[in-house]
Amino acid sequence: MAKVLVATEKPFAKVAVEGIQKIVEEAGFEFALLEKYTSEEEFLKAVADVDALIVRSDKVTKNVVEAAKNLKIVVRAGAGYDNLDLEACSAKGVVAMNTPGQNSNAVAELALGMMVYMARNSFHAGTGAELRGKKLGIHAYGNVGRYVATIAKGFGMDVYAFDPFVTAEAMEKEGIKVCQSVEELYSTCNYVSLHIPANDKTKKSINFDLLSKMPKGGVLVNTARKEVIDEEGMVKIMESRPDFKYLSDIEPANAAELKEKFADRVFFTPKKMGAETAEANINAGLAAARQIVGFINNGDKTFQVNK
């Protein structure tokens, strides 16, 4: 009998855990749960005899993979998967997956919410601005980007996008104005919503030169990964452009410096909150459980990320 462990330092909602357990046990598998653990040792002990693992933001390191002698699959309940050591998984023949799309609406709603918050002077007294008629650039038109576009069009924003992996035809069919380069996107749009992954090509790619192309009053919204931001470049643009604003769901390493110097032009959530809705929490957990059942029973590797 395959054993499936849900290991979450930050637990799923109770209804999500119950749903995962139901899916796992109806498939004839054993269900195990590790919540609110406080050390890697607890995690390593818990994975020792499991065949499948579901995590949220928990780090599945080489140590974890090696400790899990029977591990065949690990699923990150969410879109990002930089908390999984893909090299270690591949070396041991472990299939690594994410659950793309399950958190997308939650992240998109947060991105637009932060835009409204900053446009209206952080909800302080004074004359603010409206989003209607403003140009929004979506940097990476994937699952989250599409939801952002849908919501933004409801606000009356003009939506642009750049994504070399999505055809212009597909974007245009959805009412998106297509930019041919990332430079065009940033030089055109008042707001840019960032949705690129963190990899060797994208890390620190959002730098001073790129941000300086944004029009006066430019606003960058980051619900992606902090590693894609050149933090020194961000300080430089904030210093040289008193009109520039930065909103992020990922508190940067230099958050204290940015808050001290530019308090009224930056906003960071206290923790990564993009997927922190009951709906996203449940959807991602249930999807992870279904993907494990599909893989173990039928060899389904649709969402494998370590190919």
Secondary structure, 3 states (H helix, E strand, C coil): CCEEEEEECCCCCHHHHHHHHHHHHHCCCEEEEEECCCCHHHHHHHCCCCCEEEECCCCECHHHHHHCCCCCEEEECCCCCCCECHHHHHHCCCEEEECCCCCHHHHHHHHHHHHHHHHCHHHCCCCCCCCCCCEEEEECCCHHHHHHHHHHHHCCCEEEEECCCCCHHHHHHCCCEECCCHHHHHHHCCEEEECCCCCCCCCCCECHHHHCCCCCCCEEEECCCHHHECHHHHHHHHHHCCCCEEEECCCCCCHHHHHHHCCCCEEECCCCCCCCCHHHHHHHHHHHHHHHHHHHHHCCCCCECCC
